Amino acid sequence: MNPEKIIRDKNSTAIINADVDALNAYKLKRDQRSKINELEKDINSVKNDLLEIKDMLKQIIKDRE
């Protein structure tokens, strides 16, 4: 946190971080994490689908024997 970017609100006396670049960097990382999590869910879904297909194919082969 950059000390020059910290200000105090005169009305509420709250300390505010006015570093817009840091906020934008945080939002970018947050969005990237969200996309990665979504991709992980998609990959796991595809893996499960492939396992189901594999099991079905094994069952078909077994039934034909």
Backbone bond lengths (Angstrom), bond angles and torsions (degrees), N, CA, C in turn:
res aa  C-N    CA-C-N  psi(-1)  N-CA   C-N-CA  omega(-1)  CA-C   N-CA-C  phi
1 M - - - 1.443 - - 1.526 107.26 -
2 N 1.312 114.98 130.65 1.457 121.81 -177.71 1.535 109.09 -86.07
3 P 1.344 118.91 119.65 1.473 120.96 -177.00 1.522 114.12 -58.91
4 E 1.339 117.69 -28.90 1.456 119.84 179.49 1.525 111.77 -70.57
5 K 1.304 117.40 -18.14 1.456 122.24 -176.93 1.528 112.45 -94.28
6 I 1.316 116.92 3.59 1.456 120.38 -179.93 1.519 108.40 -100.23
7 I 1.338 114.95 127.41 1.467 119.83 179.85 1.524 109.13 -130.23
8 R 1.305 116.11 161.70 1.461 121.12 177.36 1.523 108.35 -110.05
9 D 1.323 115.08 128.44 1.458 120.98 176.65 1.525 108.35 -70.16
10 K 1.326 116.31 127.27 1.470 120.21 -175.87 1.531 112.12 -71.43
11 N 1.315 117.80 -29.46 1.468 120.64 -178.88 1.520 112.50 -78.66
12 S 1.347 115.14 -50.16 1.468 118.23 -175.48 1.524 112.48 -98.11
13 T 1.291 118.80 -10.38 1.467 127.30 -174.23 1.531 112.77 61.92
14 A 1.340 115.79 16.57 1.463 119.78 177.12 1.519 109.57 -72.25
15 I 1.334 115.80 149.19 1.456 121.07 175.12 1.522 106.78 -90.10
16 I 1.338 116.51 128.17 1.456 122.46 -174.92 1.520 109.91 -121.30
17 N 1.318 115.25 133.64 1.458 120.79 174.26 1.529 107.19 -88.81
18 A 1.307 117.04 113.79 1.463 122.17 -176.98 1.523 111.74 -100.68
19 D 1.325 117.20 20.13 1.465 121.85 -179.41 1.527 109.24 -81.69
20 V 1.319 116.01 93.32 1.464 121.99 -176.77 1.522 110.93 -65.59
21 D 1.320 117.36 -36.34 1.467 120.54 179.51 1.529 110.89 -62.79
22 A 1.322 116.12 -42.31 1.468 119.82 178.53 1.528 110.52 -65.76
23 L 1.312 117.69 -38.74 1.461 121.45 178.06 1.522 110.53 -63.63
24 N 1.326 116.68 -44.78 1.466 120.20 178.73 1.526 111.46 -64.03
25 A 1.333 117.65 -38.97 1.462 121.59 177.92 1.527 109.96 -64.11
26 Y 1.323 116.86 -42.48 1.467 121.31 177.54 1.525 110.64 -60.96
27 K 1.331 117.10 -46.13 1.469 120.57 -179.11 1.525 111.14 -63.55
28 L 1.332 116.88 -38.80 1.463 120.92 178.63 1.526 110.32 -63.33
29 K 1.333 116.96 -46.74 1.472 120.78 178.78 1.521 111.08 -63.05
30 R 1.339 116.68 -40.45 1.466 121.15 178.91 1.528 110.19 -61.68
31 D 1.323 116.67 -44.23 1.457 120.84 179.65 1.530 111.30 -65.79
32 Q 1.322 116.37 -39.01 1.466 120.40 178.09 1.521 110.75 -64.41
33 R 1.350 116.98 -42.51 1.468 120.36 177.45 1.515 110.94 -61.71
34 S 1.317 116.22 -40.33 1.460 121.24 179.36 1.527 110.49 -62.85
35 K 1.325 116.58 -43.71 1.468 120.48 178.59 1.519 111.04 -64.78
36 I 1.311 117.13 -40.86 1.470 120.77 178.72 1.529 110.09 -62.94
37 N 1.331 116.84 -43.86 1.461 119.95 178.84 1.521 111.24 -62.56
38 E 1.321 116.68 -39.45 1.459 120.50 178.52 1.531 110.72 -65.36
39 L 1.328 116.46 -41.92 1.464 120.53 178.03 1.525 111.30 -64.54
40 E 1.329 117.31 -38.63 1.462 120.51 177.27 1.524 110.68 -61.98
41 K 1.327 116.64 -42.16 1.469 120.27 177.58 1.521 110.67 -62.51
42 D 1.339 116.61 -42.97 1.464 120.58 178.80 1.524 111.22 -62.37
43 I 1.317 116.61 -43.43 1.467 120.82 180.00 1.523 110.21 -63.14
44 N 1.323 116.89 -43.78 1.463 119.91 179.01 1.521 111.42 -63.77
45 S 1.308 116.56 -36.07 1.465 120.57 177.65 1.530 110.54 -65.07
46 V 1.318 116.53 -43.52 1.463 120.71 178.50 1.527 109.99 -64.44
47 K 1.318 117.23 -40.63 1.466 120.55 177.96 1.525 110.76 -60.36
48 N 1.319 115.91 -44.32 1.465 119.35 179.41 1.524 111.20 -64.41
49 D 1.316 116.58 -40.76 1.469 120.22 177.60 1.520 110.75 -61.45
50 L 1.332 116.29 -43.37 1.470 119.68 179.40 1.527 111.52 -64.67
51 L 1.318 116.59 -37.67 1.464 119.19 177.42 1.530 110.84 -64.55
52 E 1.324 116.47 -39.64 1.459 120.08 177.60 1.526 110.86 -64.16
53 I 1.318 116.53 -43.23 1.467 120.68 178.58 1.520 110.12 -62.73
54 K 1.302 115.97 -42.44 1.463 120.91 179.15 1.528 110.30 -61.13
55 D 1.329 116.77 -45.27 1.460 120.34 179.19 1.528 111.27 -63.28
56 M 1.335 116.43 -40.08 1.464 119.91 178.28 1.518 111.05 -63.95
57 L 1.318 117.20 -42.44 1.465 120.33 178.43 1.529 111.34 -63.59
58 K 1.325 116.07 -40.07 1.469 119.32 177.01 1.523 110.47 -61.74
59 Q 1.329 116.02 -41.00 1.460 120.04 -179.81 1.527 110.55 -66.38
60 I 1.314 117.72 -40.27 1.466 121.17 178.10 1.527 110.15 -62.11
61 I 1.318 116.74 -45.33 1.458 120.76 178.75 1.515 110.43 -62.69
62 K 1.300 117.40 -42.67 1.464 122.05 -179.99 1.529 110.31 -63.09
63 D 1.319 117.47 -42.13 1.463 121.68 -179.67 1.519 112.37 -66.99
64 R 1.299 118.22 -27.89 1.465 122.01 -178.16 1.527 110.96 -79.88
65 E 1.308 116.64 -17.73 1.476 119.29 -177.36 1.504 111.66 -77.81
